[in-house]
Amino acid sequence: MPSIPVAGTAGGGDPWTGAYAQLRADYRFNQNLTGSVEAVHYQVGSTLRNAGGRDSNYFRAELKVAW
């Protein structure tokens, strides 16, 4: 994650920005087909929450075919 300043947080607040959790599973179905699923949760810290930030979630599913 890049270091981008957030308006209204300079010079104050908690330096802890949040916590990131990720769960990922990969599976090889056969020689030509693989798949993966991924779920991510980011919980913002109090300084970002007070500046209007909120927790976020992300889910991804992928299939790859190779020949």
C-alpha positions, 0 to 999 in steps of 0.5 A, a space after each residue: 500500500 502506498 504512503 499517501 497522506 490522508 487529509 485531516 490526519 497530519 500531526 495527530 492521531 495514532 500511527 497504526 493505520 489498520 490490520 490486513 487479513 488474507 485467506 487464499 487457496 490454490 488448486 491444480 485441477 489437472 495439467 492444464 487447469 488451475 484455480 484460486 480463490 482469495 478473500 481479504 479484509 482490511 480493518 482501518 485504525 481509529 485515525 483513518 476511521 475518524 477521517 472518514 475511512 472504513 473497513 473494506 473487503 475483497 473477494 476474487 476467484 480465478 481459473 487459468 487454462 494453459 495449453 
